[in-house]
Amino acid sequence: MEIGFCGTGRMGAAMVQRLMDQGHRLTVWNRSADKTRPLLERGARAAKIPAEAAAGSEIVITMLTDAGAVDAVYDGPQGLLSGDVRGKLFIDMSTVTPETTTRLAQRVRAKGAALVECPVGGTVGPARDGKLLGLAGGAPADFARAKPILEQLCRRVDHLGPNGAGAAMKLAINLPLIVYWEALGEALSLVRDLGVAPAKLIEIMNESSGGTNALKNRAPKLVAALEGGTPDVGFDVDGMRKDLRTMAELARTLGVALPVAATALQSYDAAAQEGWGGRDGSSLVAWRAQKAKQR
């Protein structure tokens, strides 16, 4: 299948590689063109503008940073919707508010095309292996059309309702994960003076009720961070800060309070100000441990 893909950061690039491995032909675009180079070397075609990625494609997938990027890539003068896109299917996998998604769906429909949102749970490794968790929203017929592609990217895909439903669920699943790294860092600060090796502390945590799937998956890299290393990045601190702010925006719309998330954001912001923004989000545990040792 001919697929256009806009947004080839860490996650987007991994998805493109997965789709090419499944035999699809990909045309890719990214605001920073250098990020597409490894994909072009593997056989993807380059689009100079977003509209070019859509022109010859049956399906167009976007994986973008935030609402501003979504608006620019879809609605700019050379954006995805600037040409004739009648009959095309767009799949937006960005993490944004439900309102952003529903507004985008309206603009896509006005151009005679369809939009399915499917933000995902998982990081770069699962994206490469087709083991993401897909959280889809859109009309049932449109979801049925998108499902075969989504199933090649995801170990599980759930259709949760109309456009906006997937966005809400993605923010919901990210909240406890993001808060967890702050909580784990605080927990380890309580044993800062025991002289126990980081590997042993994490091993015990993994065997306790304080262990999570996220900790089990990241344990070796988290130990490396606690020992002063900088492990590879799946979902960075800056990305988690963006998601926490997006959660707060949705909470204000709903009239609900997120006091734990608000407190966690203060820690992530402080870590970013100290140069940790580009590190994996789980490294917040090491940042918190470092702060504890300084006292």
Phi, psi and omega per residue, in radians:
M1 nan 2.549 3.063
E2 -1.500 2.074 -3.078
I3 -2.196 2.295 2.983
G4 -1.662 2.523 -3.114
F5 -2.448 2.128 3.122
C6 -2.033 2.165 -3.134
G7 1.876 1.417 -3.042
T8 -1.925 0.888 2.939
G9 -1.240 -2.788 -3.095
R10 -0.973 -0.886 -3.104
M11 -1.227 -0.800 -3.117
G12 -1.058 -0.744 3.139
A13 -1.099 -0.699 3.122
A14 -1.121 -0.671 3.110
M15 -1.162 -0.724 3.105
V16 -1.057 -0.777 3.112
Q17 -1.037 -0.748 3.121
R18 -1.061 -0.799 -3.110
L19 -1.160 -0.660 3.082
M20 -1.149 -0.653 3.091
D21 -1.102 -0.447 3.117
Q22 -1.515 0.060 3.038
G23 1.678 0.114 -3.141
H24 -1.471 2.739 3.095
R25 -1.778 2.135 -3.006
L26 -1.959 2.352 2.944
T27 -1.973 2.142 -2.963
V28 -2.076 2.598 3.048
W29 -2.436 2.481 3.030
N30 -2.546 2.554 -3.139
R31 -0.999 -0.740 3.023
S32 -1.669 1.799 -2.989
A33 -1.075 -0.454 -3.103
D34 -1.096 -0.431 3.140
K35 -1.273 -0.227 3.103
T36 -1.572 -0.224 -3.007
R37 -0.991 -0.835 3.126
P38 -1.055 -0.541 3.133
L39 -1.287 -0.643 3.093
L40 -1.143 -0.635 3.118
E41 -1.146 -0.410 3.119
R42 -1.607 -0.066 3.048
G43 2.097 -0.054 3.072
A44 -1.253 2.733 3.074
R45 -1.753 2.588 -3.122
A46 -1.653 2.390 2.987
A47 -1.840 2.353 -3.129
K48 -1.362 -0.482 3.121
I49 -2.421 2.763 3.131
P50 -0.964 -0.700 -3.116
A51 -1.002 -0.579 3.139
E52 -1.194 -0.579 3.100
A53 -1.153 -0.515 -3.123
A54 -1.497 -0.489 -2.937
A55 -0.978 -0.830 -3.066
G56 -1.844 0.293 -3.040
S57 -1.904 2.558 3.046
E58 -1.419 -0.670 3.135
I59 -2.221 2.445 3.090
V60 -2.143 2.192 -3.140
I61 -1.924 2.392 3.079
T62 -2.166 2.425 3.091
M63 -2.376 1.592 -2.927
L64 -2.060 2.871 -2.952
T65 -1.222 -0.822 -3.015
D66 -2.789 -3.053 -3.087
A67 -1.080 -0.659 3.120
G68 -1.086 -0.725 3.117
A69 -1.178 -0.681 3.104
V70 -1.047 -0.834 -3.138
D71 -1.072 -0.750 -3.089
A72 -1.162 -0.735 -3.066
V73 -1.289 -0.608 3.139
Y74 -1.475 -0.689 -2.907
D75 -1.933 -0.032 3.135
G76 -1.140 2.963 -3.115
P77 -0.990 -0.516 3.097
Q78 -2.025 0.443 -3.062
G79 -1.328 3.097 -3.081
L80 -1.046 -0.568 -3.086
L81 -1.647 0.142 -3.094
S82 -1.377 -0.311 3.138
G83 -1.880 -2.889 3.112
D84 -1.462 1.908 -3.093
V85 -2.064 0.323 -3.110
R86 -0.993 2.281 3.093
G87 1.495 -0.134 -3.122
K88 -1.403 2.750 3.080
L89 -1.972 2.192 3.055
F90 -1.828 2.405 3.067
I91 -2.148 1.939 3.121
D92 -1.731 2.146 -3.082
M93 -1.940 0.271 3.136
S94 -1.281 2.708 3.052
T95 -1.694 1.808 -3.087
V96 -2.435 3.136 3.118
T97 -1.330 2.731 3.047
P98 -0.977 -0.630 -3.135
E99 -1.098 -0.732 3.104
T100 -1.031 -0.762 -3.116
T101 -1.183 -0.761 -3.110
T102 -1.163 -0.653 3.082
R103 -1.137 -0.720 3.122
L104 -1.104 -0.738 -3.135
A105 -1.044 -0.674 3.119
Q106 -1.119 -0.723 -3.133
R107 -1.200 -0.652 3.111
V108 -1.152 -0.779 3.134
R109 -1.092 -0.629 3.127
A110 -1.106 -0.382 3.108
K111 -1.645 0.122 3.096
G112 1.444 0.279 -3.134
A113 -2.027 -3.106 -3.109
A114 -2.221 2.631 3.112
L115 -2.237 2.261 2.923
V116 -2.035 2.285 3.022
E117 -1.647 2.518 3.049
C118 -2.695 1.233 2.973
P119 -1.084 2.731 -2.998
V120 -2.253 2.659 2.946
G121 -1.683 2.406 -3.122
G122 2.225 2.893 -3.110
T123 -2.068 -2.788 -2.969
V124 -1.091 -0.768 -3.130
G125 -1.021 -0.941 3.074
P126 -1.037 -0.573 3.110
A127 -1.115 -0.743 3.117
R128 -1.140 -0.567 -3.053
D129 -1.650 0.024 -3.120
G130 1.219 0.634 -3.058
K131 -2.151 0.557 3.077
L132 -1.342 2.941 3.026
L133 -1.881 1.976 -3.062
G134 -1.618 2.327 -3.093
L135 -2.156 1.636 -2.920
A136 -1.751 2.590 3.013
G137 -2.436 2.503 -3.138
G138 2.668 3.095 3.108
A139 -1.137 2.505 -3.099
P140 -0.943 -0.721 -3.130
A141 -1.156 -0.653 3.122
D142 -1.209 -0.700 3.098
F143 -1.097 -0.716 3.120
A144 -1.049 -0.616 3.120
R145 -1.240 -0.631 -3.110
A146 -1.424 -0.407 -2.958
K147 -0.978 -0.763 -3.125
P148 -1.015 -0.672 3.101
I149 -1.244 -0.768 -3.117
L150 -1.089 -0.608 3.130
E151 -1.206 -0.355 3.064
Q152 -1.418 -0.306 3.111
L153 -1.726 -0.375 -2.963
C154 -2.192 2.551 3.012
R155 -1.336 -0.402 3.122
R156 -2.659 2.367 3.078
V157 -2.246 2.193 3.100
D158 -2.012 2.277 3.033
H159 -1.576 1.964 -2.949
L160 -1.746 -0.113 -3.136
G161 2.495 -2.740 -3.104
P162 -1.256 3.072 3.088
N163 -0.925 2.318 -3.093
G164 1.902 -0.466 -3.113
A165 -1.188 -0.715 3.131
G166 -1.145 -0.683 3.131
A167 -1.066 -0.777 3.134
A168 -1.093 -0.745 -3.117
M169 -1.177 -0.630 3.131
K170 -1.109 -0.760 3.104
L171 -1.120 -0.629 3.137
A172 -1.141 -0.730 -3.111
I173 -1.309 -0.455 -3.137
N174 -1.358 -0.466 -3.054
L175 -1.041 -0.961 -3.128
P176 -1.110 -0.572 3.098
L177 -1.090 -0.847 -3.079
I178 -1.158 -0.742 3.124
V179 -1.149 -0.555 -3.086
Y180 -1.032 -0.747 -3.104
W181 -1.111 -0.634 3.059
E182 -1.153 -0.776 -3.129
A183 -1.103 -0.717 3.140
L184 -1.153 -0.699 3.091
G185 -1.064 -0.729 3.095
E186 -1.117 -0.715 3.139
A187 -1.066 -0.769 -3.116
L188 -1.217 -0.410 3.091
S189 -1.148 -0.407 3.130
L190 -1.271 -0.316 -3.127
V191 -2.037 0.456 -3.077
R192 -1.094 -0.490 -3.018
D193 -1.735 0.126 -3.095
L194 -1.346 -0.392 -3.093
G195 1.318 0.334 3.127
V196 -1.536 2.404 -3.107
A197 -1.096 2.529 3.111
P198 -0.919 -0.691 -3.129
A199 -1.057 -0.699 3.126
K200 -1.198 -0.722 3.124
L201 -1.062 -0.779 -3.129
I202 -1.204 -0.630 3.087
E203 -1.048 -0.781 3.134
I204 -1.145 -0.752 3.109
M205 -1.023 -0.728 -3.131
N206 -1.113 -0.474 -3.137
E207 -1.526 -0.075 -3.060
S208 -1.816 3.113 3.056
S209 -1.216 -0.183 3.078
G210 -1.494 -0.033 3.096
G211 -1.448 2.591 3.109
T212 -2.357 2.930 3.036
N213 -1.011 -0.673 3.141
A214 -1.073 -0.747 3.136
L215 -1.156 -0.745 3.125
K216 -1.056 -0.712 -3.116
N217 -1.242 -0.591 -3.050
R218 -1.777 0.019 -2.994
A219 -0.880 -0.922 -3.107
P220 -1.066 -0.672 -3.125
K221 -1.274 -0.582 3.106
L222 -1.193 -0.709 3.066
V223 -1.044 -0.749 3.111
A224 -1.043 -0.722 3.121
A225 -1.142 -0.715 3.123
L226 -1.139 -0.446 3.124
E227 -1.586 0.131 3.054
G228 1.769 0.029 3.140
G229 -1.477 3.066 3.088
T230 -2.218 1.457 -3.100
P231 -1.118 2.892 -3.111
D232 -1.038 2.741 -3.017
V233 -1.797 2.242 3.007
G234 -1.827 -0.941 -3.106
F235 -2.414 1.861 -2.917
D236 -1.459 2.951 -3.117
V237 -1.013 -0.746 -3.140
D238 -1.107 -0.651 3.086
G239 -1.127 -0.674 3.113
M240 -1.197 -0.633 3.061
R241 -1.071 -0.764 3.124
K242 -1.069 -0.751 -3.126
D243 -1.159 -0.685 3.111
L244 -1.087 -0.682 3.101
R245 -1.191 -0.634 3.099
T246 -1.159 -0.684 3.063
M247 -1.062 -0.757 3.141
A248 -1.096 -0.661 3.112
E249 -1.105 -0.769 3.110
L250 -1.150 -0.714 -3.135
A251 -1.058 -0.699 3.105
R252 -1.091 -0.694 3.115
T253 -1.095 -0.676 -3.101
L254 -1.450 -0.256 -3.099
G255 1.315 0.550 3.126
V256 -2.041 2.792 -3.126
A257 -1.807 2.511 3.063
L258 -2.223 1.207 -3.031
P259 -1.142 -0.637 -3.126
V260 -1.211 -0.751 3.119
A261 -1.103 -0.686 3.136
A262 -1.096 -0.707 3.118
T263 -1.190 -0.715 3.114
A264 -1.071 -0.662 -3.141
L265 -1.044 -0.633 3.114
Q266 -1.051 -0.700 3.124
S267 -1.205 -0.769 3.126
Y268 -1.098 -0.686 3.103
D269 -1.117 -0.738 3.141
A270 -1.125 -0.721 3.119
A271 -1.091 -0.751 3.136
A272 -1.086 -0.702 3.129
Q273 -1.107 -0.406 3.126
E274 -1.702 0.256 3.011
G275 1.631 0.222 -3.100
W276 -1.707 0.081 -3.022
G277 -1.035 -0.615 -3.113
G278 -1.536 -0.018 -3.137
R279 -1.469 2.808 3.104
D280 -1.015 2.494 -3.090
G281 -1.007 -0.563 3.129
S282 -1.131 -0.339 3.121
S283 -1.169 -0.187 3.057
L284 -1.022 -0.511 3.087
V285 -1.056 -0.785 3.132
A286 -1.183 -0.669 3.090
W287 -1.065 -0.790 3.135
R288 -1.119 -0.715 3.111
A289 -1.093 -0.683 3.120
Q290 -1.105 -0.731 3.125
K291 -1.111 -0.654 -3.141
A292 -1.141 -0.663 -3.120
K293 -1.210 -0.401 -3.109
Q294 -1.385 -0.100 -3.078
R295 -1.795 nan nan
